[in-house]
């Protein structure tokens, strides 16, 4: 294996020189990614609402538990399958793999517009997960072929910007269309993929063609299984799996944390005054709160605005160093959001986190793209989903129960009512979630905001975020050790880190 990432790039090109150095296929791949992310995030966002919307309003009228099963299965298929689909993309060609992926996704998105049952919707989710799993390795492999040491930072930074642009626009457009009809949103997501089919068929260069006939299917499958025998690659993936456990909490647990513990009327009032819109004025009235999902958009907007600047700065450093800095900045951001009790403090924490994400995530893809042999780009990029899969699963299956026990306001309010205010278990169990905090406030003779602060002081729910930050810092320390291990190993073999 070649470790091209332990020394700075050989050429320090200007930003303009790096942008001009990308081949045509790089820009084609980015347009394909933008269209695909438009469909994916547009559907993923509205599907969460569609699943639990009443049948009278056109939804499936299912439960949040059903939603968890749908999304959990979707995510596992999408994250695990690329370990195998990447090798087949290298074998059979990137263009063919992308065409198959687009066809599967079109069927999945369109099926969501027709489905009216649990199993049919699950099948549609599985189709989209499979199509996306086939899509990612050849698209990422194409990008890996289009960049080198001199321009990879800007290249992956541009790509990450495109991901967030598509992820921002898709939900807005699909959200508007679903107000007209749910089917319109799903059909639009399916229909726009035709653009990708045309672009791929007419314009995309297939970098896998040179080696397509060198391996049979059985060998490709075996190679996918044995890729983790690359010990340094396996260690790198293990370290990032730990980091992504902390990283994914921003989306899996933070929305609930903001809703339960953060006073966001300050943001609602500011937006109302800024826009002059009655909608936000009504939202801010009588202490109304700002939606957590809107606050989280600070991350996407920050990335769209600043990622190229951060990518240019980080291009002066080797990927491992940049990733370590990014991991530590992200931990600082998590600490800030986890200790915030006001909306603006939480916003600042998310803003800081976004800079850690910008310094870290594009470099993660860059590092894998540079270390991968030229005939295994898609295979290695497929394995880049392992940390995401482990981190995402851990954030839900491990982080979820811990959050419920340590930081859930529902759990803590129930305990306070029984242990501090002498309420019976039967009386507490008879209260809905929305009634718990008002009941605490009533018995204490305080406002709900004061009651929330009392619960905060009593139980310290921010300790969940201390755990997440601790795991993230441990991963950063492990990455430092990994960096010095690579350098020592290179010196031991009589070369430099760039040629080991």
ROZAZA-397920 format. One record per residue (C-alpha): residue number from 1; residue in three letters; x, y, z. Coordinates in steps of 0.02 Angstrom, whole numbers. Each point is the difference from the previous one (the first is absolute). Example, Ala and Ser with C-alpha at 12.3 -4.5 7.8 and 13.67 -1.06 7.14 Angstrom:
2
(1,"ala",(615,-225,390))
(2,"ser",(69,172,-33))
END
This chain:
500
(1,"unk",(0,0,0))
(2,"unk",(56,176,-33))
(3,"unk",(-15,125,141))
(4,"unk",(3,163,-94))
(5,"unk",(-69,99,144))
(6,"unk",(132,20,133))
(7,"unk",(92,141,-88))
(8,"unk",(-65,163,-72))
(9,"unk",(-44,5,-185))
(10,"unk",(149,9,-116))
(11,"unk",(-66,157,-85))
(12,"unk",(-76,149,88))
(13,"unk",(-116,58,-137))
(14,"unk",(-108,155,19))
(15,"unk",(-187,-21,19))
(16,"unk",(-29,49,-181))
(17,"unk",(134,-118,-63))
(18,"unk",(-76,-144,97))
(19,"unk",(-175,35,-67))
(20,"unk",(65,9,-179))
(21,"unk",(96,-162,20))
(22,"unk",(-155,-110,18))
(23,"unk",(-49,-100,-154))
(24,"unk",(-171,12,-79))
(25,"unk",(-54,-163,83))
(26,"unk",(21,81,171))
(27,"unk",(-131,133,-38))
(28,"unk",(-115,-128,-79))
(29,"unk",(11,-108,157))
(30,"unk",(-42,149,110))
(31,"unk",(-155,42,-101))
(32,"unk",(-54,-182,15))
(33,"unk",(27,7,188))
(34,"unk",(-102,160,18))
(35,"unk",(-149,-75,-93))
(36,"unk",(11,-163,99))
(37,"unk",(10,91,168))
(38,"unk",(-148,109,-52))
(39,"unk",(-105,-157,-19))
(40,"unk",(70,-92,150))
(41,"unk",(-12,137,131))
(42,"unk",(-162,68,-71))
(43,"unk",(-84,-169,23))
(44,"unk",(88,-44,163))
(45,"unk",(-61,159,84))
(46,"unk",(-181,-6,-57))
(47,"unk",(-13,-190,23))
(48,"unk",(25,23,187))
(49,"unk",(-160,104,3))
(50,"unk",(-92,-103,-130))
(51,"unk",(15,-160,101))
(52,"unk",(-92,70,153))
(53,"unk",(-122,116,-91))
(54,"unk",(-181,-55,9))
(55,"unk",(-78,-93,-145))
(56,"unk",(-128,139,-15))
(57,"unk",(142,119,-43))
(58,"unk",(79,-121,-123))
(59,"unk",(129,-81,115))
(60,"unk",(29,-179,58))
(61,"unk",(-64,31,178))
(62,"unk",(134,-109,78))
(63,"unk",(101,24,160))
(64,"unk",(171,69,42))
(65,"unk",(53,-178,38))
(66,"unk",(-44,-48,-178))
(67,"unk",(99,149,-61))
(68,"unk",(150,-61,98))
(69,"unk",(-12,-172,-79))
(70,"unk",(-14,74,-174))
(71,"unk",(145,120,19))
(72,"unk",(109,-122,97))
(73,"unk",(-16,-134,-135))
(74,"unk",(26,130,-137))
(75,"unk",(158,65,84))
(76,"unk",(78,-170,31))
(77,"unk",(-25,-55,-180))
(78,"unk",(69,165,-63))
(79,"unk",(155,-5,110))
(80,"unk",(47,-184,0))
(81,"unk",(-34,-51,-181))
(82,"unk",(134,118,-75))
(83,"unk",(134,-115,72))
(84,"unk",(-49,-120,-140))
(85,"unk",(-74,112,-133))
(86,"unk",(162,100,-8))
(87,"unk",(98,-151,-60))
(88,"unk",(-129,-40,-131))
(89,"unk",(7,180,-62))
(90,"unk",(188,-18,-24))
(91,"unk",(-31,-163,-93))
(92,"unk",(-148,42,-111))
(93,"unk",(19,188,-22))
(94,"unk",(-54,158,87))
(95,"unk",(-122,55,-135))
(96,"unk",(-95,-164,0))
(97,"unk",(-8,-2,191))
(98,"unk",(-68,177,4))
(99,"unk",(-133,-41,-129))
(100,"unk",(-58,-148,104))
(101,"unk",(-2,108,156))
(102,"unk",(-104,135,-84))
(103,"unk",(-126,-127,-65))
(104,"unk",(-23,-78,172))
(105,"unk",(-18,169,85))
(106,"unk",(-126,62,-127))
(107,"unk",(-109,-151,36))
(108,"unk",(20,23,188))
(109,"unk",(-44,185,1))
(110,"unk",(-147,-25,-117))
(111,"unk",(-63,-147,103))
(112,"unk",(-9,112,153))
(113,"unk",(-124,106,-96))
(114,"unk",(-113,-150,-28))
(115,"unk",(24,-99,160))
(116,"unk",(-137,-10,131))
(117,"unk",(59,-144,110))
(118,"unk",(140,-39,123))
(119,"unk",(84,-133,-106))
(120,"unk",(-6,94,-163))
(121,"unk",(79,153,81))
(122,"unk",(133,-110,80))
(123,"unk",(38,-75,-171))
(124,"unk",(17,175,-73))
(125,"unk",(121,47,141))
(126,"unk",(103,-157,-36))
(127,"unk",(6,43,-185))
(128,"unk",(62,176,34))
(129,"unk",(128,-64,125))
(130,"unk",(62,-126,-128))
(131,"unk",(6,126,-141))
(132,"unk",(94,125,106))
(133,"unk",(123,-135,56))
(134,"unk",(36,-40,-183))
(135,"unk",(12,185,-43))
(136,"unk",(127,57,129))
(137,"unk",(157,-104,-40))
(138,"unk",(11,37,-189))
(139,"unk",(-42,184,25))
(140,"unk",(129,18,139))
(141,"unk",(121,-107,-100))
(142,"unk",(-17,119,-147))
(143,"unk",(43,146,111))
(144,"unk",(148,-93,74))
(145,"unk",(67,-25,-177))
(146,"unk",(-23,186,-39))
(147,"unk",(106,68,142))
(148,"unk",(180,-21,56))
(149,"unk",(111,63,140))
(150,"unk",(7,176,-71))
(151,"unk",(-187,32,-8))
(152,"unk",(-90,-132,103))
(153,"unk",(-45,116,145))
(154,"unk",(-91,124,-111))
(155,"unk",(-74,-142,-101))
(156,"unk",(-80,-87,148))
(157,"unk",(-47,168,74))
(158,"unk",(-96,46,-157))
(159,"unk",(-84,-169,4))
(160,"unk",(-51,23,182))
(161,"unk",(-71,170,-43))
(162,"unk",(-103,-77,-140))
(163,"unk",(-66,-133,119))
(164,"unk",(-64,133,118))
(165,"unk",(-73,107,-140))
(166,"unk",(-101,-149,-61))
(167,"unk",(-45,-45,177))
(168,"unk",(-62,176,32))
(169,"unk",(-99,28,-161))
(170,"unk",(-81,-173,-10))
(171,"unk",(-101,12,161))
(172,"unk",(-57,176,-42))
(173,"unk",(-67,-48,-172))
(174,"unk",(-74,-167,55))
(175,"unk",(-72,83,154))
(176,"unk",(-94,123,-110))
(177,"unk",(-60,-135,-120))
(178,"unk",(-66,-110,139))
(179,"unk",(-115,142,54))
(180,"unk",(-83,-24,-169))
(181,"unk",(7,-190,5))
(182,"unk",(118,-125,78))
(183,"unk",(10,-89,-167))
(184,"unk",(67,154,-87))
(185,"unk",(151,4,116))
(186,"unk",(41,-184,-23))
(187,"unk",(-27,6,-188))
(188,"unk",(109,155,-15))
(189,"unk",(141,-90,91))
(190,"unk",(-18,-146,-120))
(191,"unk",(-17,107,-155))
(192,"unk",(152,109,26))
(193,"unk",(110,-155,-1))
(194,"unk",(-29,-5,-188))
(195,"unk",(121,146,-5))
(196,"unk",(133,-109,79))
(197,"unk",(-32,-141,-122))
(198,"unk",(27,118,-146))
(199,"unk",(155,81,75))
(200,"unk",(78,-168,44))
(201,"unk",(-38,-76,-169))
(202,"unk",(66,144,-104))
(203,"unk",(133,88,102))
(204,"unk",(75,-104,141))
(205,"unk",(168,-81,-29))
(206,"unk",(8,-179,64))
(207,"unk",(165,-15,92))
(208,"unk",(-30,-184,38))
(209,"unk",(1,-57,-181))
(210,"unk",(186,-42,-4))
(211,"unk",(-17,-139,127))
(212,"unk",(-176,-61,-23))
(213,"unk",(42,-172,-65))
(214,"unk",(145,-43,113))
(215,"unk",(-103,-83,139))
(216,"unk",(-149,-115,6))
(217,"unk",(-149,33,115))
(218,"unk",(57,-128,127))
(219,"unk",(171,79,17))
(220,"unk",(-78,173,14))
(221,"unk",(-110,-60,143))
(222,"unk",(146,-85,88))
(223,"unk",(106,156,-22))
(224,"unk",(-135,105,81))
(225,"unk",(1,-117,151))
(226,"unk",(189,0,17))
(227,"unk",(30,186,-26))
(228,"unk",(3,26,189))
(229,"unk",(159,-104,7))
(230,"unk",(79,166,-43))
(231,"unk",(40,30,183))
(232,"unk",(31,187,-10))
(233,"unk",(-163,25,-94))
(234,"unk",(-95,-103,130))
(235,"unk",(75,100,144))
(236,"unk",(-46,163,-85))
(237,"unk",(-180,-57,-24))
(238,"unk",(-11,-57,182))
(239,"unk",(59,170,64))
(240,"unk",(-125,93,-107))
(241,"unk",(-139,-118,53))
(242,"unk",(26,61,178))
(243,"unk",(4,180,-56))
(244,"unk",(-161,-19,-99))
(245,"unk",(-88,-64,155))
(246,"unk",(24,175,70))
(247,"unk",(-22,87,-167))
(248,"unk",(-171,-74,-38))
(249,"unk",(-73,55,168))
(250,"unk",(-19,174,-72))
(251,"unk",(-141,-63,-111))
(252,"unk",(-64,-147,101))
(253,"unk",(-11,72,176))
(254,"unk",(27,188,-12))
(255,"unk",(-172,43,-74))
(256,"unk",(-83,-82,151))
(257,"unk",(124,84,119))
(258,"unk",(-38,172,-74))
(259,"unk",(-186,-31,9))
(260,"unk",(9,-55,182))
(261,"unk",(134,109,78))
(262,"unk",(44,152,-107))
(263,"unk",(-98,163,10))
(264,"unk",(-14,52,-183))
(265,"unk",(-126,141,11))
(266,"unk",(145,121,-21))
(267,"unk",(29,-67,-175))
(268,"unk",(-186,-3,-42))
(269,"unk",(-17,182,52))
(270,"unk",(153,53,-99))
(271,"unk",(-60,-88,-158))
(272,"unk",(-173,77,22))
(273,"unk",(74,175,14))
(274,"unk",(120,-32,-145))
(275,"unk",(-129,-66,-123))
(276,"unk",(-156,90,58))
(277,"unk",(-97,-156,-43))
(278,"unk",(-158,-40,97))
(279,"unk",(45,-184,1))
(280,"unk",(157,30,105))
(281,"unk",(-86,135,103))
(282,"unk",(-134,-125,50))
(283,"unk",(134,-129,35))
(284,"unk",(95,118,116))
(285,"unk",(-156,60,91))
(286,"unk",(-26,-55,180))
(287,"unk",(173,-77,15))
(288,"unk",(-14,-112,-154))
(289,"unk",(152,-103,-49))
(290,"unk",(97,-11,-162))
(291,"unk",(-1,-170,-86))
(292,"unk",(158,-103,34))
(293,"unk",(13,-60,-180))
(294,"unk",(10,180,-58))
(295,"unk",(139,36,123))
(296,"unk",(98,-150,-65))
(297,"unk",(0,78,-175))
(298,"unk",(139,112,66))
(299,"unk",(115,-148,-32))
(300,"unk",(-48,-18,-185))
(301,"unk",(1,187,-34))
(302,"unk",(170,21,84))
(303,"unk",(72,-141,-105))
(304,"unk",(-69,72,-162))
(305,"unk",(78,170,40))
(306,"unk",(167,-47,76))
(307,"unk",(49,-174,-58))
(308,"unk",(106,57,-147))
(309,"unk",(98,120,110))
(310,"unk",(31,-136,128))
(311,"unk",(46,-123,-139))
(312,"unk",(127,123,-70))
(313,"unk",(78,29,170))
(314,"unk",(4,-186,39))
(315,"unk",(81,-36,-169))
(316,"unk",(161,68,78))
(317,"unk",(-2,-143,126))
(318,"unk",(-1,-188,-16))
(319,"unk",(-172,-81,19))
(320,"unk",(34,-85,166))
(321,"unk",(52,163,84))
(322,"unk",(-152,89,-70))
(323,"unk",(-114,-141,59))
(324,"unk",(71,8,176))
(325,"unk",(-30,188,9))
(326,"unk",(-175,-24,-70))
(327,"unk",(-41,-136,126))
(328,"unk",(53,111,144))
(329,"unk",(-98,151,-65))
(330,"unk",(-154,-109,-21))
(331,"unk",(20,-57,181))
(332,"unk",(6,182,57))
(333,"unk",(-160,31,-99))
(334,"unk",(-86,-150,82))
(335,"unk",(53,63,171))
(336,"unk",(-73,172,-37))
(337,"unk",(-168,-66,-63))
(338,"unk",(-9,-126,141))
(339,"unk",(18,133,134))
(340,"unk",(-108,132,-85))
(341,"unk",(-163,54,79))
(342,"unk",(-36,147,-116))
(343,"unk",(-33,-1,-186))
(344,"unk",(145,110,-52))
(345,"unk",(125,-99,103))
(346,"unk",(-61,-158,-85))
(347,"unk",(14,82,-171))
(348,"unk",(179,50,35))
(349,"unk",(41,-179,50))
(350,"unk",(-72,-68,-162))
(351,"unk",(97,131,-97))
(352,"unk",(162,-54,83))
(353,"unk",(-42,-183,-31))
(354,"unk",(-24,35,-185))
(355,"unk",(181,58,-14))
(356,"unk",(59,-161,77))
(357,"unk",(-109,-95,-123))
(358,"unk",(71,101,-146))
(359,"unk",(179,-34,54))
(360,"unk",(-31,-184,33))
(361,"unk",(-127,-81,-116))
(362,"unk",(68,54,-171))
(363,"unk",(174,-53,59))
(364,"unk",(-69,-169,51))
(365,"unk",(-56,-31,-179))
(366,"unk",(161,75,-69))
(367,"unk",(107,-113,108))
(368,"unk",(-87,-159,-55))
(369,"unk",(3,55,-182))
(370,"unk",(188,30,8))
(371,"unk",(42,-161,91))
(372,"unk",(-102,-110,-117))
(373,"unk",(89,-90,-143))
(374,"unk",(-50,68,-169))
(375,"unk",(-98,-158,-46))
(376,"unk",(-94,-4,167))
(377,"unk",(-60,178,21))
(378,"unk",(-184,-44,6))
(379,"unk",(31,-149,114))
(380,"unk",(92,107,128))
(381,"unk",(-125,141,-14))
(382,"unk",(-136,-129,33))
(383,"unk",(85,-45,163))
(384,"unk",(-3,183,52))
(385,"unk",(-182,-32,49))
(386,"unk",(50,-118,141))
(387,"unk",(37,137,129))
(388,"unk",(-160,88,-49))
(389,"unk",(-101,-160,22))
(390,"unk",(78,-42,168))
(391,"unk",(-11,179,62))
(392,"unk",(-180,20,-56))
(393,"unk",(-52,-165,76))
(394,"unk",(92,39,160))
(395,"unk",(-77,172,10))
(396,"unk",(-171,-81,0))
(397,"unk",(20,-169,83))
(398,"unk",(125,56,133))
(399,"unk",(-16,189,8))
(400,"unk",(-190,-5,-2))
(401,"unk",(-22,-104,160))
(402,"unk",(137,98,89))
(403,"unk",(-82,164,-47))
(404,"unk",(-168,-65,62))
(405,"unk",(74,-49,168))
(406,"unk",(114,151,27))
(407,"unk",(-75,146,-93))
(408,"unk",(-179,-28,-54))
(409,"unk",(-109,133,82))
(410,"unk",(-143,-124,0))
(411,"unk",(101,-126,102))
(412,"unk",(71,130,117))
(413,"unk",(-165,90,29))
(414,"unk",(-82,-165,46))
(415,"unk",(137,-38,124))
(416,"unk",(-8,175,75))
(417,"unk",(-189,-11,22))
(418,"unk",(16,-164,94))
(419,"unk",(164,21,97))
(420,"unk",(-9,186,41))
(421,"unk",(-183,48,-9))
(422,"unk",(-78,-157,72))
(423,"unk",(-110,-46,-147))
(424,"unk",(-52,-182,-21))
(425,"unk",(61,-103,-145))
(426,"unk",(-180,-23,-57))
(427,"unk",(-32,186,-2))
(428,"unk",(160,35,-95))
(429,"unk",(-30,-138,-127))
(430,"unk",(-171,76,-34))
(431,"unk",(79,160,-64))
(432,"unk",(44,26,-182))
(433,"unk",(171,64,-49))
(434,"unk",(-69,175,-27))
(435,"unk",(-76,0,175))
(436,"unk",(156,-47,98))
(437,"unk",(92,166,3))
(438,"unk",(-158,102,33))
(439,"unk",(-39,-117,145))
(440,"unk",(174,26,74))
(441,"unk",(-22,189,-20))
(442,"unk",(-171,-5,80))
(443,"unk",(58,-95,154))
(444,"unk",(152,112,20))
(445,"unk",(-99,159,-28))
(446,"unk",(121,51,-137))
(447,"unk",(-8,38,-185))
(448,"unk",(38,-140,-123))
(449,"unk",(165,82,-44))
(450,"unk",(49,5,183))
(451,"unk",(-55,-181,23))
(452,"unk",(106,-52,-147))
(453,"unk",(151,86,75))
(454,"unk",(-31,-88,166))
(455,"unk",(1,-168,-90))
(456,"unk",(158,51,-91))
(457,"unk",(88,44,163))
(458,"unk",(-60,-157,86))
(459,"unk",(44,-128,-133))
(460,"unk",(134,83,-109))
(461,"unk",(-66,-69,-167))
(462,"unk",(151,73,-90))
(463,"unk",(101,-148,64))
(464,"unk",(-56,-99,-152))
(465,"unk",(97,123,-107))
(466,"unk",(151,-17,113))
(467,"unk",(-2,-185,-46))
(468,"unk",(-12,40,-185))
(469,"unk",(141,127,10))
(470,"unk",(106,-126,96))
(471,"unk",(-22,-131,-136))
(472,"unk",(41,129,-133))
(473,"unk",(158,57,88))
(474,"unk",(53,-181,24))
(475,"unk",(-20,-26,-188))
(476,"unk",(105,157,-34))
(477,"unk",(137,-63,117))
(478,"unk",(-5,-169,-88))
(479,"unk",(18,90,-166))
(480,"unk",(155,89,66))
(481,"unk",(72,-168,48))
(482,"unk",(-46,-68,-172))
(483,"unk",(92,145,-82))
(484,"unk",(161,-29,97))
(485,"unk",(-13,-187,-27))
(486,"unk",(-5,26,-188))
(487,"unk",(151,114,8))
(488,"unk",(97,-124,107))
(489,"unk",(-46,-143,-115))
(490,"unk",(57,99,-152))
(491,"unk",(165,44,83))
(492,"unk",(26,-181,50))
(493,"unk",(-16,-53,-181))
(494,"unk",(124,131,-55))
(495,"unk",(-122,114,-94))
(496,"unk",(-108,149,35))
(497,"unk",(-183,-4,44))
(498,"unk",(-51,48,-174))
(499,"unk",(73,-155,-77))
(500,"unk",(-41,-134,127))
END
